Amino acid sequence: MQTADSIVIIPTYNEKENIENIIRAVFGLEKEFHILVIEDGSPDGTAAIVRRLQGEFPERLFMIERKGKLGLGTAYITGFKWAIEHHYDYIFEMDADFSHNPNDLPRLYDACAKEGYDVAIGSRYISGVNVVNWPMGRVLMSYFASKYVRFVTGLKIHDTTAGFKCYRREVLETIPLDHIRFKGYAFQIEMKFTAYKCGFKIKEVPVIFINRELGTSKMSGGIFGEAMLGVIQLKLDSWFKHYPKRKQS
């Protein structure tokens, strides 16, 4: 029996060092959240850890196992569709590695559930640069990438590449998920841009981003390059594309 209105989607690949701790941290919050793990065939045994924890949290922890690394975007879209089918009202994106602090989940929830926003973004750059333990080169690359995306797209968002978010279900029901083209880092930009073009209200909630301590980062310069070129294509396509509009309440 579903008792929560919120579900946190966590994609995983080789996260055995983090997955149990992040699940317990989310379930330890005062507000009840459910978790859906999208597991992309990790050879390190991540799925086995999740299956063991499902025995402890049978009504709160769910997992979809896929056959291999199919991309961040497809993982989230798979999770979005599952969450919509199971009638969750608030659907979150979060990393497994504690770079996104579980204690910030209620703040993102409040922005949507209590303040009336449609999308809440855990923003590293809304109040300065709140990034801990990143090499300076990566901080600068990420910060100026967001500036570049703002310039090209016209998005009034400081952290355009953020991956810590809460969506109201209506947003994901309105966006044509099967037409989201990007599968890697640019997926995060495309989802924000599409929500903006559909007329949804977006709020940035300041968070502190802490680089992972355990496991291996999935980020690379090539992923960033794809995003930067993809932004230009996204803007060009928007001149000719029809975006569905949010329903007027």
Summary of the structure (lengths in Angstrom):
residues: 249
radius of gyration: 17.1
end to end distance: 29.2
largest distance: 50.2
contacts: 801
relative contact order: 0.16
helix: 41%
strand: 16%
